[in-house]
Every structure is written in C-alpha cells, then in structure tokens.
Amino acid sequence: MASSTSGRTGVVDQVSYNALVDTHTSIVSAMWINNEIGTIQPIEALASRAHAVGALFHTDAVQAFGKVVIDAKHVPFDMLTISGHKIGAPKGIGAIYIRRGTPIEPLFHGGSQDRGRRPGTENVAAVIGLARAAELAVAEREEEWARLETMRDRLEQRILARIPDAMIHGRNAPGRAPHITSISVPGTDSESMLMALDLRGIGCSAGSACQSGSITPSHVLSAIGVEPDLASSAIRMSLGSLTTDECIDRVAEVFPALVEKAHGMARAG
C-alpha cells in the first residue's frame, strides 16, 4: 500500500486506498501501527472497505497490541497477528486471531493441532508466557501509554530544541503510538550515528529489524515522500517498559552532541 499513504503523515489515504482495493482484491493486509514511525492506521475503515468489495482483511498488530484498544466485536478484521517479543513474552512465540468462518488453507499438513490448521507439538511454556504477557499488557495499557508518551514527547522536544532542522517522521499524523520515534537530521548518516550511539551504550536502529542489513533507505520513508538523503539519516528509537527518565535525559544529551560532532567533521572535511 505504499502508493496510498497520505503525504508525510504515514497514514493510508482513504481515497487512494478505495481506488486500489476493488472487486479484484482477495485479501488486504495492513499494519495497525507502523513499526518504523509509529503512525496508527484507521483499521476499522480499511477493513470495512475490504469487506465491501468481498475481500478478507488481515492486520499486523505486533506493535499495536497493548498500546491501543483491540476489540474484534467492533473492528471487522478477519485475521490479526501479534508477536510475543514485543510485549515481554519469550521470543519465537506469537498468536493469530482468525474470525470464525474465515477460510484458511494450511501450509503444512500431517497433524490436527490448532483445529487442523497446522501440525506439530505446541510450545506450551512459551504459550503460557505469551498469555501472561498479554494479560499484563492489556491491564497496564492506559498507564503505560501515558508514561511512554510523556517521555517520548520530552525526548523529541529536547532534541528539536538543540537541532531545529531535525525531522520527526509521522509527527503530524492523526494518531501516533508513544513507543516509537523516527528522527532524521540533515547532514548525518544513520550508519555512522548508530555506531557512535552504540559505543555510548545507546541501542537504536535505522529502521525496522526486518530491514537490517539493507543498504537502501527505508521503504516506509520512501513511500511517504522523504528524500533519499534525509531517509538515509533516519534513526529509530524505541521506548519500553525498561525506559526511565534517566534514559531519556541521557539520549537527549548524547544524540544532539553526536549530531554536532558529525556536522563539525563534515565542515572540516
């Protein structure tokens, strides 16, 4: 759906989306919350349009679970997937919600687990870990949203105060999750910044983990019209349950200092 994003907000443009999703469409899949810039998609409207043309609708809710209200009774998605590692469960465990009556063809055969949808013995310990993590994520959702949003806003404000020409991607979106911020600074490159941050004990990324090792700018930033040079300078920071005010204060000091150093080296060169 890269061609249907609305400007630099990172949110799907409904008019463009409606033109793309027609009677020839079989299934639509959309991230509920973008994993690089944190923008929240209008999933209810997107799912309704898919159903109007006879298509199934799947949403990747990996970044959304525990952050936004997810109610299958009111939002007409047919399938929804989550991953345990995003909510404190063991790595390698996830879950898929399949609305009753949705046709699913198994990719593997030979066993009757999961109502015949796949063979193989379940990882019971990981399943229990996921279940408990899910309970906690839902119970703590509102409080954690408020805590992370306050820290993210303070981090962004302090960075912009020191680096006025920095760009925070998706900042003008109608809705943005509190645990992701993606920042580009003209005149820097993400690879050098990531190495410098890592040497100071600050772990960030240039995009999503799915794109690790890629030498091309983020496809997400390219899709919303960010120029290649600016996209190549993007740094993605994530906040979570272990993030503290002290963490925010340190990043708010170190990041601008590294940018100033990079600019100084560029002028000297």
C-alpha positions as CSV (number, residue, x, y, z in Angstrom):
1,M,0.0,0.0,0.0
2,A,3.0,2.3,-0.4
3,S,1.2,4.3,-3.1
4,S,-1.8,5.0,-0.9
5,T,-0.1,6.8,2.0
6,S,-1.2,10.3,2.7
7,G,1.7,12.8,2.3
8,R,4.3,12.7,5.1
9,T,1.8,11.7,7.8
10,G,2.4,8.0,7.1
11,V,-1.3,7.2,7.2
12,V,-3.2,5.5,4.4
13,D,-5.1,7.9,2.2
14,Q,-8.7,6.6,2.1
15,V,-9.4,7.8,-1.4
16,S,-6.4,6.2,-2.9
17,Y,-7.0,3.1,-0.8
18,N,-10.5,2.8,-2.1
19,A,-9.3,3.0,-5.7
20,L,-6.7,0.3,-5.1
21,V,-9.0,-2.1,-3.2
22,D,-11.6,-3.3,-5.7
23,T,-13.5,-6.4,-6.7
24,H,-10.3,-8.0,-8.0
25,T,-8.8,-7.8,-4.5
26,S,-8.8,-11.1,-2.5
27,I,-7.1,-10.0,0.8
28,V,-5.8,-6.8,2.3
29,S,-3.1,-6.7,5.0
30,A,-2.2,-3.5,6.9
31,M,-0.1,-2.7,9.9
32,W,-2.2,-1.3,12.7
33,I,0.8,0.7,14.0
34,N,3.7,1.2,11.6
35,N,6.8,-0.3,13.1
36,E,9.2,2.4,11.9
37,I,7.4,5.7,12.5
38,G,4.6,4.7,14.9
39,T,1.7,6.0,12.9
40,I,-1.7,4.5,13.6
41,Q,-3.8,3.3,10.7
42,P,-7.6,3.6,10.5
43,I,-8.1,-0.1,10.7
44,E,-11.9,-0.1,11.0
45,A,-12.3,1.9,7.8
46,L,-9.8,-0.1,5.9
47,A,-11.4,-3.4,7.0
48,S,-14.9,-2.1,6.1
49,R,-13.7,-1.2,2.6
50,A,-12.1,-4.6,2.1
51,H,-15.4,-6.3,3.1
52,A,-17.4,-4.0,0.8
53,V,-15.6,-5.5,-2.2
54,G,-15.6,-9.0,-0.9
55,A,-12.0,-9.2,0.3
56,L,-10.6,-10.6,3.5
57,F,-8.8,-8.2,5.9
58,H,-5.7,-9.0,8.0
59,T,-3.9,-6.6,10.3
60,D,-0.4,-6.9,11.7
61,A,-1.0,-5.8,15.3
62,V,2.5,-6.6,16.5
63,Q,3.2,-3.0,17.5
64,A,-0.4,-2.3,18.4
65,F,-1.2,-5.0,21.0
66,G,-1.0,-3.5,24.5
67,K,-1.0,0.0,23.0
68,V,-4.4,0.6,21.5
69,V,-7.8,-0.9,22.2
70,I,-8.3,-4.0,20.1
71,D,-11.9,-5.2,20.0
72,A,-12.9,-7.8,17.4
73,K,-16.6,-7.1,18.1
74,H,-16.4,-3.6,16.8
75,V,-13.5,-3.7,14.3
76,P,-14.2,-6.1,11.5
77,F,-10.8,-7.6,10.8
78,D,-10.8,-11.3,9.7
79,M,-7.3,-12.1,11.0
80,L,-5.0,-10.4,13.4
81,T,-1.4,-11.4,14.4
82,I,0.7,-10.5,17.4
83,S,4.3,-11.4,18.4
84,G,5.3,-12.2,22.0
85,H,8.7,-10.5,22.0
86,K,7.0,-7.0,21.7
87,I,5.2,-7.4,25.0
88,G,7.7,-9.2,27.1
89,A,6.9,-12.8,26.3
90,P,9.6,-15.3,25.1
91,K,10.9,-14.8,21.6
92,G,9.6,-17.1,19.0
93,I,6.0,-17.2,20.2
94,G,3.1,-15.4,18.6
95,A,-0.6,-15.7,18.0
96,I,-3.1,-15.3,15.2
97,Y,-6.7,-14.4,15.7
98,I,-9.0,-15.9,13.0
99,R,-12.6,-14.9,12.9
100,R,-14.9,-17.8,12.9
101,G,-15.8,-18.8,9.4
102,T,-12.7,-17.4,7.8
103,P,-11.4,-19.9,5.2
104,I,-7.8,-20.8,5.9
105,E,-5.7,-23.3,3.9
106,P,-3.0,-25.0,6.0
107,L,0.6,-24.5,4.7
108,F,1.7,-27.7,6.4
109,H,-0.1,-31.0,6.8
110,G,0.1,-34.1,8.9
111,G,-1.3,-33.2,12.2
112,S,-4.6,-32.0,13.7
113,Q,-3.3,-29.3,16.1
114,D,-5.0,-25.9,16.1
115,R,-8.2,-27.4,14.6
116,G,-6.3,-28.9,11.7
117,R,-4.6,-25.7,10.7
118,R,-1.1,-26.9,11.3
119,P,0.8,-30.0,12.6
120,G,3.4,-30.0,15.4
121,T,3.6,-30.1,19.1
122,E,2.8,-26.8,20.8
123,N,5.5,-25.0,22.8
124,V,3.4,-24.9,26.0
125,A,5.8,-23.0,28.1
126,A,6.1,-20.2,25.5
127,V,2.3,-20.2,25.1
128,I,1.8,-19.7,28.8
129,G,4.4,-16.9,28.8
130,L,2.6,-15.2,25.9
131,A,-0.7,-15.5,27.7
132,R,0.6,-13.9,30.9
133,A,2.4,-11.1,29.0
134,A,-0.8,-10.4,27.1
135,E,-2.8,-10.1,30.3
136,L,-0.3,-7.7,31.7
137,A,-0.1,-5.7,28.5
138,V,-3.8,-5.2,28.4
139,A,-4.1,-4.4,32.1
140,E,-1.3,-1.8,32.0
141,R,-2.2,-0.4,28.6
142,E,-3.5,3.1,29.6
143,E,-1.0,3.7,32.3
144,E,1.9,2.6,30.1
145,W,0.7,4.7,27.1
146,A,0.6,7.8,29.3
147,R,4.1,7.1,30.7
148,L,5.7,6.4,27.4
149,E,4.0,9.3,25.6
150,T,5.2,11.8,28.2
151,M,8.8,10.5,27.9
152,R,8.7,10.4,24.1
153,D,7.4,14.0,23.9
154,R,10.1,15.2,26.2
155,L,12.8,13.5,24.2
156,E,11.6,14.9,21.0
157,Q,11.2,18.4,22.4
158,R,14.7,18.4,23.8
159,I,16.2,17.1,20.5
160,L,14.4,19.7,18.5
161,A,15.5,22.4,20.8
162,R,19.1,21.5,20.1
163,I,18.6,20.5,16.5
164,P,15.9,22.7,15.0
165,D,16.2,21.2,11.5
166,A,15.7,17.6,12.7
167,M,12.6,15.9,11.2
168,I,10.4,13.6,13.3
169,H,8.7,11.3,10.8
170,G,4.9,10.9,11.2
171,R,4.7,13.6,13.8
172,N,1.7,15.2,12.1
173,A,-0.3,12.0,11.8
174,P,-3.8,11.9,13.4
175,G,-2.6,9.2,15.7
176,R,0.9,8.0,16.7
177,A,2.0,5.4,19.1
178,P,4.0,6.5,22.1
179,H,6.8,4.0,22.0
180,I,8.4,4.8,18.6
181,T,10.1,7.9,17.3
182,S,12.0,8.1,14.0
183,I,14.2,11.2,13.6
184,S,16.3,12.4,10.6
185,V,18.9,15.1,10.8
186,P,20.2,16.6,7.6
187,G,23.9,16.2,7.1
188,T,24.2,13.0,9.0
189,D,24.0,9.3,8.0
190,S,22.3,6.6,10.1
191,E,25.2,4.1,9.9
192,S,27.7,6.4,11.5
193,M,25.2,7.7,14.0
194,L,24.2,4.2,15.0
195,M,27.8,3.2,15.6
196,A,28.5,6.3,17.7
197,L,25.4,5.8,19.7
198,D,26.2,2.1,20.3
199,L,29.7,3.0,21.6
200,R,27.9,5.1,24.2
201,G,25.6,2.2,25.2
202,I,22.5,3.5,23.4
203,G,20.8,1.0,21.2
204,C,18.8,2.3,18.2
205,S,18.2,1.2,14.6
206,A,17.9,2.8,11.2
207,G,14.5,1.3,10.5
208,S,12.7,-1.9,11.3
209,A,14.5,-5.1,12.3
210,C,13.1,-6.7,9.2
211,Q,15.3,-4.3,7.1
212,S,18.5,-5.0,9.0
213,G,21.5,-5.1,6.6
214,S,19.7,-3.2,3.9
215,I,21.8,-0.5,2.2
216,T,18.8,1.3,0.7
217,P,16.7,3.9,2.5
218,S,13.7,2.7,4.4
219,H,10.8,1.8,2.1
220,V,8.5,3.3,4.7
221,L,10.1,6.7,4.5
222,S,10.4,6.5,0.7
223,A,6.7,5.7,0.4
224,I,5.8,8.9,2.3
225,G,7.9,11.1,0.1
226,V,11.0,11.6,2.3
227,E,14.0,12.5,0.2
228,P,16.7,9.7,-0.1
229,D,19.4,11.8,1.7
230,L,17.1,12.5,4.6
231,A,15.7,9.0,4.7
232,S,19.3,7.7,4.9
233,S,19.9,9.7,8.1
234,A,16.9,8.2,9.9
235,I,17.4,6.9,13.5
236,R,14.6,4.9,15.0
237,M,14.3,5.0,18.8
238,S,12.0,2.7,20.8
239,L,10.7,3.2,24.3
240,G,9.5,0.3,26.5
241,S,8.9,-1.0,30.0
242,L,12.6,-0.6,31.0
243,T,12.8,3.0,29.7
244,T,13.3,5.6,32.5
245,D,13.5,9.3,32.8
246,E,17.2,8.9,33.2
247,C,17.4,7.1,29.8
248,I,15.6,10.0,28.2
249,D,17.9,12.5,29.7
250,R,21.0,10.7,28.5
251,V,19.8,10.3,25.0
252,A,18.6,13.9,24.9
253,E,22.2,14.9,25.7
254,V,24.2,12.4,23.7
255,F,22.2,12.4,20.4
256,P,22.5,16.2,19.8
257,A,26.1,16.1,20.8
258,L,26.9,13.4,18.2
259,V,25.0,15.4,15.6
260,E,27.0,18.5,16.3
261,K,30.2,16.4,16.1
262,A,29.1,15.0,12.8
263,H,28.4,18.4,11.4
264,G,31.7,19.7,12.6
265,M,33.6,16.9,10.9
266,A,31.6,17.5,7.7
267,R,32.6,21.2,7.7
268,A,36.2,20.3,8.5
269,G,36.3,17.8,5.6
